[in-house]
């Protein structure tokens, strides 16, 4: 491994470890379940959290490097195999994706429990996801039960979108970078939370008109990447102060 490649991997490890710690703070962790991954440069595989660790324990050094076609068969834990089945097909099919986050975060996952559950374009925050969400409205079995075929089916359902709502299961959020994926994860859960709060009030959603959605989409395209980077850097500064062991 070259010095540049080693430096790139170390930065990626710190960023992905930060994502786990932030997910705990945001009530998106579920015991020792679920996985976040990040693609290593140069087709060198991807980083994965080892099953059995609470996300508060994940750090840069204890992430595992998985190289498809090489060491994935060495995964001994069934939960790690499940993670491989979900994440590997996305990386294989979508070379522009650098990070895949899978959670059962409460408010977004609750929408997956509803027939026809959809994120309503009724809030400015929700417009960040206009035309970016895919919905899988079937549940043939868990990935643990169905194996690799279910992972391929979920990748089919995601297609060219960035977010997948999986019925009776949870959420998949994909981004070009860890910063982009974490930013979307945070705002997706906030948008879903607001939708549930509005539902408690009753009545119909006040949907944003299509022309306004298209204008917002242009705004997100123009400023979104800069904002995602600045947001993630700010979050890491807080982690550096409060949980510096994430980078160890």
Buried (B, 14 or more C-beta within 10 A) or exposed (E): EEEEEEEBBEEBBBBBBBBBBBBBBBEBBBEBBBBBBBBBEEEBBBBBBBBEBEBBBBBBEEBBBBEBEEEBEEBEEEBBBBBBBBBBBBBEBBEEBBBBBBBBBBBBBBBBEEEEBEBBBBBEBBBBBBEBBBBBEEEEEEBEEBBBEBBBBBBEBBEEBBBBBBBEBBBBBBBBBBBBBBBBBBBBBBBBBBBEEBEEEEEEEEEBEEEBBEEBBEEBEEEBBEBBBEBBEEBBEEBEEEBEEBBE
